[in-house]
Amino acid sequence: MKTYLAVLKKDTDIRQLEKELKKNNVRLSAHYKTIGVVKLESEKPVSDKDFKQYFLSVEEDKEI
């Protein structure tokens, strides 16, 4: 399973986002409210293009 970090757009409805993620088999594993970032887990690649209305950018978390 891959981990992704996504920067949320301002005023994103987190409950609506969770519903959309669930439909696409993506798990929201953490929400960092102060900095407006969420941590996602998914078997398939996640792109900001898939969730344009919610994310400014999405990056795969590269563990060293």
TORDRENLO-548914 format. One record per atom (N, C-alpha, C): x, y, z negated; residue in one letter; atom name. Coordinates in Angstrom, 2 decimals, decimal comma. Layout:
! residues N
<site><u>X</u><v>Y</v><w>Z</w><aa>a</aa><at>CA</at></site>
...
//
This chain:
! residues 64
<site><u>0,84</u><v>-1,17</v><w>0,00</w><aa>m</aa><at>N</at></site>
<site><u>0,00</u><v>0,00</v><w>0,00</w><aa>m</aa><at>CA</at></site>
<site><u>0,89</u><v>1,25</v><w>0,00</w><aa>m</aa><at>C</at></site>
<site><u>0,54</u><v>2,21</v><w>0,83</w><aa>k</aa><at>N</at></site>
<site><u>1,31</u><v>3,44</v><w>0,92</w><aa>k</aa><at>CA</at></site>
<site><u>0,66</u><v>4,53</v><w>0,09</w><aa>k</aa><at>C</at></site>
<site><u>1,49</u><v>5,46</v><w>-0,38</w><aa>t</aa><at>N</at></site>
<site><u>1,03</u><v>6,57</v><w>-1,20</w><aa>t</aa><at>CA</at></site>
<site><u>1,24</u><v>7,87</v><w>-0,42</w><aa>t</aa><at>C</at></site>
<site><u>0,25</u><v>8,75</v><w>-0,51</w><aa>y</aa><at>N</at></site>
<site><u>0,30</u><v>10,03</v><w>0,19</w><aa>y</aa><at>CA</at></site>
<site><u>-0,02</u><v>11,16</v><w>-0,78</w><aa>y</aa><at>C</at></site>
<site><u>0,57</u><v>12,33</v><w>-0,52</w><aa>l</aa><at>N</at></site>
<site><u>0,25</u><v>13,54</v><w>-1,26</w><aa>l</aa><at>CA</at></site>
<site><u>-0,41</u><v>14,50</v><w>-0,28</w><aa>l</aa><at>C</at></site>
<site><u>-1,53</u><v>15,08</v><w>-0,70</w><aa>a</aa><at>N</at></site>
<site><u>-2,28</u><v>15,99</v><w>0,18</w><aa>a</aa><at>CA</at></site>
<site><u>-2,54</u><v>17,30</v><w>-0,54</w><aa>a</aa><at>C</at></site>
<site><u>-2,33</u><v>18,39</v><w>0,19</w><aa>v</aa><at>N</at></site>
<site><u>-2,61</u><v>19,73</v><w>-0,33</w><aa>v</aa><at>CA</at></site>
<site><u>-4,06</u><v>20,07</v><w>0,03</w><aa>v</aa><at>C</at></site>
<site><u>-4,84</u><v>20,38</v><w>-1,00</w><aa>l</aa><at>N</at></site>
<site><u>-6,25</u><v>20,68</v><w>-0,80</w><aa>l</aa><at>CA</at></site>
<site><u>-6,47</u><v>22,11</v><w>-0,31</w><aa>l</aa><at>C</at></site>
<site><u>-7,50</u><v>22,27</v><w>0,52</w><aa>k</aa><at>N</at></site>
<site><u>-7,92</u><v>23,61</v><w>0,90</w><aa>k</aa><at>CA</at></site>
<site><u>-8,64</u><v>24,23</v><w>-0,29</w><aa>k</aa><at>C</at></site>
<site><u>-8,63</u><v>25,54</v><w>-0,34</w><aa>k</aa><at>N</at></site>
<site><u>-9,27</u><v>26,27</v><w>-1,44</w><aa>k</aa><at>CA</at></site>
<site><u>-10,77</u><v>25,94</v><w>-1,46</w><aa>k</aa><at>C</at></site>
<site><u>-11,33</u><v>25,81</v><w>-2,63</w><aa>d</aa><at>N</at></site>
<site><u>-12,76</u><v>25,54</v><w>-2,85</w><aa>d</aa><at>CA</at></site>
<site><u>-13,23</u><v>24,21</v><w>-2,28</w><aa>d</aa><at>C</at></site>
<site><u>-12,37</u><v>23,20</v><w>-2,26</w><aa>t</aa><at>N</at></site>
<site><u>-12,75</u><v>21,87</v><w>-1,81</w><aa>t</aa><at>CA</at></site>
<site><u>-13,62</u><v>21,21</v><w>-2,87</w><aa>t</aa><at>C</at></site>
<site><u>-14,73</u><v>20,61</v><w>-2,42</w><aa>d</aa><at>N</at></site>
<site><u>-15,63</u><v>19,87</v><w>-3,31</w><aa>d</aa><at>CA</at></site>
<site><u>-15,02</u><v>18,48</v><w>-3,50</w><aa>d</aa><at>C</at></site>
<site><u>-14,44</u><v>18,25</v><w>-4,67</w><aa>i</aa><at>N</at></site>
<site><u>-13,71</u><v>17,01</v><w>-4,92</w><aa>i</aa><at>CA</at></site>
<site><u>-14,64</u><v>15,79</v><w>-4,90</w><aa>i</aa><at>C</at></site>
<site><u>-15,87</u><v>15,95</v><w>-5,33</w><aa>r</aa><at>N</at></site>
<site><u>-16,81</u><v>14,81</v><w>-5,30</w><aa>r</aa><at>CA</at></site>
<site><u>-17,13</u><v>14,40</v><w>-3,87</w><aa>r</aa><at>C</at></site>
<site><u>-17,33</u><v>15,39</v><w>-3,01</w><aa>q</aa><at>N</at></site>
<site><u>-17,60</u><v>15,10</v><w>-1,60</w><aa>q</aa><at>CA</at></site>
<site><u>-16,38</u><v>14,45</v><w>-0,96</w><aa>q</aa><at>C</at></site>
<site><u>-15,20</u><v>14,95</v><w>-1,31</w><aa>l</aa><at>N</at></site>
<site><u>-13,96</u><v>14,37</v><w>-0,79</w><aa>l</aa><at>CA</at></site>
<site><u>-13,85</u><v>12,90</v><w>-1,20</w><aa>l</aa><at>C</at></site>
<site><u>-14,14</u><v>12,60</v><w>-2,46</w><aa>e</aa><at>N</at></site>
<site><u>-14,07</u><v>11,21</v><w>-2,94</w><aa>e</aa><at>CA</at></site>
<site><u>-14,99</u><v>10,30</v><w>-2,13</w><aa>e</aa><at>C</at></site>
<site><u>-16,18</u><v>10,78</v><w>-1,78</w><aa>k</aa><at>N</at></site>
<site><u>-17,11</u><v>9,98</v><w>-0,97</w><aa>k</aa><at>CA</at></site>
<site><u>-16,53</u><v>9,70</v><w>0,41</w><aa>k</aa><at>C</at></site>
<site><u>-15,95</u><v>10,74</v><w>1,02</w><aa>e</aa><at>N</at></site>
<site><u>-15,35</u><v>10,57</v><w>2,35</w><aa>e</aa><at>CA</at></site>
<site><u>-14,16</u><v>9,62</v><w>2,32</w><aa>e</aa><at>C</at></site>
<site><u>-13,35</u><v>9,74</v><w>1,29</w><aa>l</aa><at>N</at></site>
<site><u>-12,19</u><v>8,85</v><w>1,16</w><aa>l</aa><at>CA</at></site>
<site><u>-12,64</u><v>7,40</v><w>1,00</w><aa>l</aa><at>C</at></site>
<site><u>-13,66</u><v>7,20</v><w>0,18</w><aa>k</aa><at>N</at></site>
<site><u>-14,17</u><v>5,85</v><w>-0,06</w><aa>k</aa><at>CA</at></site>
<site><u>-14,66</u><v>5,21</v><w>1,23</w><aa>k</aa><at>C</at></site>
<site><u>-15,34</u><v>6,00</v><w>2,06</w><aa>k</aa><at>N</at></site>
<site><u>-15,83</u><v>5,50</v><w>3,36</w><aa>k</aa><at>CA</at></site>
<site><u>-14,68</u><v>5,00</v><w>4,24</w><aa>k</aa><at>C</at></site>
<site><u>-13,51</u><v>5,63</v><w>4,09</w><aa>n</aa><at>N</at></site>
<site><u>-12,35</u><v>5,30</v><w>4,90</w><aa>n</aa><at>CA</at></site>
<site><u>-11,35</u><v>4,40</v><w>4,19</w><aa>n</aa><at>C</at></site>
<site><u>-11,78</u><v>3,77</v><w>3,09</w><aa>n</aa><at>N</at></site>
<site><u>-10,94</u><v>2,85</v><w>2,33</w><aa>n</aa><at>CA</at></site>
<site><u>-9,64</u><v>3,49</v><w>1,84</w><aa>n</aa><at>C</at></site>
<site><u>-9,76</u><v>4,74</v><w>1,38</w><aa>v</aa><at>N</at></site>
<site><u>-8,63</u><v>5,46</v><w>0,81</w><aa>v</aa><at>CA</at></site>
<site><u>-8,97</u><v>5,72</v><w>-0,65</w><aa>v</aa><at>C</at></site>
<site><u>-8,01</u><v>5,44</v><w>-1,53</w><aa>r</aa><at>N</at></site>
<site><u>-8,25</u><v>5,61</v><w>-2,97</w><aa>r</aa><at>CA</at></site>
<site><u>-7,61</u><v>6,90</v><w>-3,47</w><aa>r</aa><at>C</at></site>
<site><u>-8,37</u><v>7,70</v><w>-4,19</w><aa>l</aa><at>N</at></site>
<site><u>-7,86</u><v>8,91</v><w>-4,83</w><aa>l</aa><at>CA</at></site>
<site><u>-7,29</u><v>8,47</v><w>-6,17</w><aa>l</aa><at>C</at></site>
<site><u>-5,97</u><v>8,49</v><w>-6,29</w><aa>s</aa><at>N</at></site>
<site><u>-5,35</u><v>7,98</v><w>-7,52</w><aa>s</aa><at>CA</at></site>
<site><u>-5,02</u><v>9,07</v><w>-8,53</w><aa>s</aa><at>C</at></site>
<site><u>-4,91</u><v>10,33</v><w>-8,07</w><aa>a</aa><at>N</at></site>
<site><u>-4,64</u><v>11,43</v><w>-9,00</w><aa>a</aa><at>CA</at></site>
<site><u>-5,07</u><v>12,75</v><w>-8,37</w><aa>a</aa><at>C</at></site>
<site><u>-5,49</u><v>13,68</v><w>-9,22</w><aa>h</aa><at>N</at></site>
<site><u>-5,86</u><v>15,03</v><w>-8,78</w><aa>h</aa><at>CA</at></site>
<site><u>-5,14</u><v>16,02</v><w>-9,67</w><aa>h</aa><at>C</at></site>
<site><u>-4,20</u><v>16,74</v><w>-9,09</w><aa>y</aa><at>N</at></site>
<site><u>-3,42</u><v>17,74</v><w>-9,82</w><aa>y</aa><at>CA</at></site>
<site><u>-4,08</u><v>19,10</v><w>-9,59</w><aa>y</aa><at>C</at></site>
<site><u>-5,04</u><v>19,43</v><w>-10,45</w><aa>k</aa><at>N</at></site>
<site><u>-5,86</u><v>20,62</v><w>-10,27</w><aa>k</aa><at>CA</at></site>
<site><u>-5,06</u><v>21,91</v><w>-10,23</w><aa>k</aa><at>C</at></site>
<site><u>-4,09</u><v>22,04</v><w>-11,11</w><aa>t</aa><at>N</at></site>
<site><u>-3,32</u><v>23,27</v><w>-11,23</w><aa>t</aa><at>CA</at></site>
<site><u>-2,61</u><v>23,65</v><w>-9,93</w><aa>t</aa><at>C</at></site>
<site><u>-2,09</u><v>22,66</v><w>-9,22</w><aa>i</aa><at>N</at></site>
<site><u>-1,36</u><v>22,95</v><w>-7,98</w><aa>i</aa><at>CA</at></site>
<site><u>-2,16</u><v>22,61</v><w>-6,72</w><aa>i</aa><at>C</at></site>
<site><u>-3,37</u><v>22,10</v><w>-6,88</w><aa>g</aa><at>N</at></site>
<site><u>-4,24</u><v>21,82</v><w>-5,73</w><aa>g</aa><at>CA</at></site>
<site><u>-3,75</u><v>20,69</v><w>-4,85</w><aa>g</aa><at>C</at></site>
<site><u>-3,30</u><v>19,61</v><w>-5,48</w><aa>v</aa><at>N</at></site>
<site><u>-2,77</u><v>18,46</v><w>-4,74</w><aa>v</aa><at>CA</at></site>
<site><u>-3,46</u><v>17,19</v><w>-5,23</w><aa>v</aa><at>C</at></site>
<site><u>-3,69</u><v>16,25</v><w>-4,31</w><aa>v</aa><at>N</at></site>
<site><u>-4,23</u><v>14,94</v><w>-4,67</w><aa>v</aa><at>CA</at></site>
<site><u>-3,25</u><v>13,87</v><w>-4,21</w><aa>v</aa><at>C</at></site>
<site><u>-3,25</u><v>12,77</v><w>-4,93</w><aa>k</aa><at>N</at></site>
<site><u>-2,43</u><v>11,60</v><w>-4,58</w><aa>k</aa><at>CA</at></site>
<site><u>-3,39</u><v>10,54</v><w>-4,07</w><aa>k</aa><at>C</at></site>
<site><u>-3,08</u><v>10,00</v><w>-2,91</w><aa>l</aa><at>N</at></site>
<site><u>-3,94</u><v>9,02</v><w>-2,25</w><aa>l</aa><at>CA</at></site>
<site><u>-3,19</u><v>7,72</v><w>-2,04</w><aa>l</aa><at>C</at></site>
<site><u>-3,94</u><v>6,61</v><w>-2,01</w><aa>e</aa><at>N</at></site>
<site><u>-3,36</u><v>5,30</v><w>-1,72</w><aa>e</aa><at>CA</at></site>
<site><u>-4,20</u><v>4,64</v><w>-0,63</w><aa>e</aa><at>C</at></site>
<site><u>-3,51</u><v>4,06</v><w>0,36</w><aa>s</aa><at>N</at></site>
<site><u>-4,22</u><v>3,44</v><w>1,47</w><aa>s</aa><at>CA</at></site>
<site><u>-3,33</u><v>2,42</v><w>2,16</w><aa>s</aa><at>C</at></site>
<site><u>-3,96</u><v>1,40</v><w>2,72</w><aa>e</aa><at>N</at></site>
<site><u>-3,25</u><v>0,40</v><w>3,51</w><aa>e</aa><at>CA</at></site>
<site><u>-2,93</u><v>0,96</v><w>4,90</w><aa>e</aa><at>C</at></site>
<site><u>-3,81</u><v>1,80</v><w>5,43</w><aa>k</aa><at>N</at></site>
<site><u>-3,59</u><v>2,38</v><w>6,76</w><aa>k</aa><at>CA</at></site>
<site><u>-3,09</u><v>3,82</v><w>6,61</w><aa>k</aa><at>C</at></site>
<site><u>-2,46</u><v>4,36</v><w>7,65</w><aa>p</aa><at>N</at></site>
<site><u>-1,95</u><v>5,73</v><w>7,59</w><aa>p</aa><at>CA</at></site>
<site><u>-3,06</u><v>6,76</v><w>7,36</w><aa>p</aa><at>C</at></site>
<site><u>-2,76</u><v>7,79</v><w>6,58</w><aa>v</aa><at>N</at></site>
<site><u>-3,70</u><v>8,88</v><w>6,32</w><aa>v</aa><at>CA</at></site>
<site><u>-3,11</u><v>10,15</v><w>6,93</w><aa>v</aa><at>C</at></site>
<site><u>-3,95</u><v>10,88</v><w>7,66</w><aa>s</aa><at>N</at></site>
<site><u>-3,50</u><v>12,09</v><w>8,33</w><aa>s</aa><at>CA</at></site>
<site><u>-4,39</u><v>13,26</v><w>7,94</w><aa>s</aa><at>C</at></site>
<site><u>-3,83</u><v>14,47</v><w>7,95</w><aa>d</aa><at>N</at></site>
<site><u>-4,66</u><v>15,64</v><w>7,67</w><aa>d</aa><at>CA</at></site>
<site><u>-5,70</u><v>15,84</v><w>8,77</w><aa>d</aa><at>C</at></site>
<site><u>-5,46</u><v>15,30</v><w>9,95</w><aa>k</aa><at>N</at></site>
<site><u>-6,43</u><v>15,39</v><w>11,05</w><aa>k</aa><at>CA</at></site>
<site><u>-7,69</u><v>14,59</v><w>10,74</w><aa>k</aa><at>C</at></site>
<site><u>-7,54</u><v>13,52</v><w>9,95</w><aa>d</aa><at>N</at></site>
<site><u>-8,68</u><v>12,69</v><w>9,58</w><aa>d</aa><at>CA</at></site>
<site><u>-9,61</u><v>13,40</v><w>8,60</w><aa>d</aa><at>C</at></site>
<site><u>-9,06</u><v>14,31</v><w>7,83</w><aa>f</aa><at>N</at></site>
<site><u>-9,82</u><v>15,00</v><w>6,77</w><aa>f</aa><at>CA</at></site>
<site><u>-9,58</u><v>16,51</v><w>6,84</w><aa>f</aa><at>C</at></site>
<site><u>-9,69</u><v>17,10</v><w>8,05</w><aa>k</aa><at>N</at></site>
<site><u>-9,37</u><v>18,51</v><w>8,27</w><aa>k</aa><at>CA</at></site>
<site><u>-10,12</u><v>19,46</v><w>7,35</w><aa>k</aa><at>C</at></site>
<site><u>-11,35</u><v>19,15</v><w>7,04</w><aa>q</aa><at>N</at></site>
<site><u>-12,13</u><v>20,08</v><w>6,23</w><aa>q</aa><at>CA</at></site>
<site><u>-11,70</u><v>20,10</v><w>4,76</w><aa>q</aa><at>C</at></site>
<site><u>-10,85</u><v>19,15</v><w>4,35</w><aa>y</aa><at>N</at></site>
<site><u>-10,43</u><v>19,06</v><w>2,95</w><aa>y</aa><at>CA</at></site>
<site><u>-8,95</u><v>19,38</v><w>2,72</w><aa>y</aa><at>C</at></site>
<site><u>-8,07</u><v>19,01</v><w>3,68</w><aa>f</aa><at>N</at></site>
<site><u>-6,64</u><v>19,09</v><w>3,44</w><aa>f</aa><at>CA</at></site>
<site><u>-5,95</u><v>20,10</v><w>4,35</w><aa>f</aa><at>C</at></site>
<site><u>-4,96</u><v>20,80</v><w>3,80</w><aa>l</aa><at>N</at></site>
<site><u>-4,08</u><v>21,66</v><w>4,60</w><aa>l</aa><at>CA</at></site>
<site><u>-2,98</u><v>20,81</v><w>5,21</w><aa>l</aa><at>C</at></site>
<site><u>-2,48</u><v>19,83</v><w>4,42</w><aa>s</aa><at>N</at></site>
<site><u>-1,45</u><v>18,93</v><w>4,92</w><aa>s</aa><at>CA</at></site>
<site><u>-1,44</u><v>17,64</v><w>4,12</w><aa>s</aa><at>C</at></site>
<site><u>-0,92</u><v>16,59</v><w>4,75</w><aa>v</aa><at>N</at></site>
<site><u>-0,78</u><v>15,27</v><w>4,11</w><aa>v</aa><at>CA</at></site>
<site><u>0,61</u><v>14,75</v><w>4,44</w><aa>v</aa><at>C</at></site>
<site><u>1,30</u><v>14,26</v><w>3,41</w><aa>e</aa><at>N</at></site>
<site><u>2,65</u><v>13,70</v><w>3,59</w><aa>e</aa><at>CA</at></site>
<site><u>2,72</u><v>12,35</v><w>2,91</w><aa>e</aa><at>C</at></site>
<site><u>3,41</u><v>11,41</v><w>3,53</w><aa>e</aa><at>N</at></site>
<site><u>3,64</u><v>10,12</v><w>2,89</w><aa>e</aa><at>CA</at></site>
<site><u>4,64</u><v>10,33</v><w>1,76</w><aa>e</aa><at>C</at></site>
<site><u>4,37</u><v>9,75</v><w>0,62</w><aa>d</aa><at>N</at></site>
<site><u>5,27</u><v>9,87</v><w>-0,54</w><aa>d</aa><at>CA</at></site>
<site><u>6,43</u><v>8,91</v><w>-0,33</w><aa>d</aa><at>C</at></site>
<site><u>7,61</u><v>9,46</v><w>-0,12</w><aa>k</aa><at>N</at></site>
<site><u>8,82</u><v>8,65</v><w>0,12</w><aa>k</aa><at>CA</at></site>
<site><u>9,54</u><v>8,45</v><w>-1,19</w><aa>k</aa><at>C</at></site>
<site><u>9,44</u><v>7,25</v><w>-1,73</w><aa>e</aa><at>N</at></site>
<site><u>10,16</u><v>6,94</v><w>-2,96</w><aa>e</aa><at>CA</at></site>
<site><u>11,59</u><v>6,58</v><w>-2,62</w><aa>e</aa><at>C</at></site>
<site><u>12,49</u><v>7,14</v><w>-3,40</w><aa>i</aa><at>N</at></site>
<site><u>13,93</u><v>6,91</v><w>-3,14</w><aa>i</aa><at>CA</at></site>
<site><u>14,44</u><v>5,81</v><w>-4,04</w><aa>i</aa><at>C</at></site>
//
